Amino acid sequence: MAHEEINLTLQVWRQEGPKKSGKFETHVVRINTHMSFLEMLDVLNEQLNQQKKQPVAFEHDCREGICGSCSLVINGRPHGPMQGTTTCQLHMRHFNDGDTIWIEPYRAKAFPIIKDLVVDRSAFDRIIQAGGYVSVNTGGVPDGNAIPIELNTAKRAFEAATCIGCGACVAACPNASAMLFTSAKVSQLALLPQGRPESKQRVLNMISVMDKEGFGLCSNIGACEAECPKGISLENIALMNREYISANFASRRVPTK
Amino acid sequence: MKWLISFLTSSLGKKVVMSLTGLFLCSFLLVHMIGNLKLFADSDGHKFNEYAEFMAHNPLIKSVSYGLYFFILLHAFQGFLIYFTNRAAVGGGKRYSGKQVSPTEARIASRNMAALGTLILAFLLLHMGQFWLKAKIIGLADGVTLFDEVKIAFSQEWVVIAYLLGLVALSLHLLHGFQSAFQTLGLTHPKYTPLVKMLGYAFSILVPLGFASMPVYFYVMHING
């Protein structure tokens, strides 16, 4: 296997802390094209360590596209130029020798920068805490096939459930709206019989918390859907809107969060 | 009532208001366009003047028109409010420095609804100043009919250009707005959404074209004497 080495110029966002002002820093790295984007950043940090400089702070965990930790806006696009991949799944073979790459954190009021490329995405946790779950009572184990679920419905719920909560939708949205993320969870649970009993209260509370966190409003542009590494569909947003309107006008529930 | 206020002030409730007022304004556009086609009914404008007279004095039309003024203001005011909320949510300033080549970058209309809306509002002020203000508030001069006013207005080059620009903005605004309203209301379905989208495209092209035919027709007539 041919190992190709390329030279890259990186424009990396550096910011010491939440209240500090940040700026772009220029670095040059020579890397192997088989590396992932995060491994390329590891190379950069090794280089910075050797120069006794502060390494660049960035988030990562599983490095196999499932944890949703890696973020980054690469050349103006969340998770970089490829569709349907996270930053850790983005390989350097998609870049050319001599390229300049702009690396920035997600920018949204609800996602304050902690350091360099790391943003605080706990707003998403609070949205989930507001209702993104089903209450399960203790007792005997229910029979696996006791509740029939139509195959297509199960598939739609599963597709919504593939959301990894990475926040690319917020980063891509010109309004920094969290509707795709919130709707993925609302839809997943609203589609399944296990989620139905709490569906009205869930949607009321999750949207109430989403608004309080300071996300923008949805303009149905579709940038979120295009940038989502898991391909979560805009249809989920319509389903959530339907749920929200019916929860307000056709149920006795009011938001409790 | 607390629930209603909490709905109307929620992010989604605000969008529902935008979509319902938007769809109402769409129905107005259609009626206004079809009604104004009476301009072509005869060369002396008798039928158009008759129609304008009817519209101005029919009590049902009059009461609906107050609703119309209110919904135009609500749609515009709420729109500006949402625009500023969204700018604040982004965090202000230039957002990303990287050269952005997003797959949805082509959808210019959806990303510029507020700007297009402002253009339409500016056009509306010009339009109302020319006809509504003269016909309803100031009053037309003796012997001058609304049809004459139309002919005078559309004999001026700058008016025709301003109208055409306003209609292009309207068309782009509708191209996104029409189907977006259905999405906001949760009215999407694999069976019906393609129909809604087709209807939306047809509406946003045909209605502005219908309107555009009027200034263009009268300008051409004026040029040819």
Interface residues (C-beta under 8 A of the other chain):
Chain A: Q11 F24 V73 I74 N75 G76 R77 P81 Q83 W102 I103 E104 R107 A108 K109 A110 A172 P174 N175 A176 S177 I207 S208 M210 D211 G214 F215 G216 L217 C218 S219 N220 I221 G222 A223 A226 E227 L234 E235 I237 A238 L239 M240 N241 R242 E243 Y244 I245 N248 F249 V254 P255
Chain B: K2 W3 L4 S6 F7 S10 S11 L12 G13 K14 K15 V16 I82 T85 N86 A88 A89 V90 G91 R95 Y96 S97 G98 K99 Q100 V101 S102 P103 T104 R107 S110 R111 M113 H176 Q179 S180 Q183 T184 L185 G186 L187 T188
